[in-house]
Amino acid sequence: MKKLFILFVSIISIQAFSQSFYKGALVVNAGAGIDAYGVKYHYQLKNTNQTHDETDGAASYNFNIGVEYGFNKWFGVGLHGRYDTYFTSRDSTTHSTPKANGIEAAIAVNAHVVHVRHFDLPIGIDLGYSHLNYQQNDIGNNQIYGNGTYFNLHINPRFYIGKFGFNINAAIPFINYRDMTSNNSTYNQYV
């Protein structure tokens, strides 16, 4: 079933990418990518003024799908969704490997600054929702999860060769999980 779905999306993508952008265009895309993030982590212990701040990095691979409609030859609006799986490493103390994944859903607004027969250059923003789930995979099955906002600035060159097309997406995402929670009542009581 999964292979049939991928084949179906690929066929639709090939058809959608057979022309450059125009009024009434319906561009459907599906893909995969790798992301790298700068992470700022901040928490405060409840009933105290003690805080902890940390800066780190994270990386993930994702699967994404989107659709965009051309309101005119220069402007398009669409919906994008993606599923992220973050790279994690084995904990040297617990000997468990955590799992982390995220989901983003957003409305995309694009300005198509260049669009000729075999090339389209949209520049735009995505604004939407994000969910993060971190599973420690320890003996207590501890998890931390939360919902947040998703904002993305992107440039997305699209190249067309006959009925086949491909694109490159360079983006700067901003994700903010303001209130995280846990299935561990001790964590929720103190952090």
PyMOL commands that set and color helices and strands:
alter all, ss='L'
color gray80, all
select helices_A, chain A and resi 2-16+185-190
alter helices_A, ss='H'
color red, helices_A
select strands_A, chain A and resi 26-44+51-72+75-86+99-116+119-135+143-155+158-161+164-167+170-182
alter strands_A, ss='S'
color yellow, strands_A
deselect
rebuild
show_as cartoon
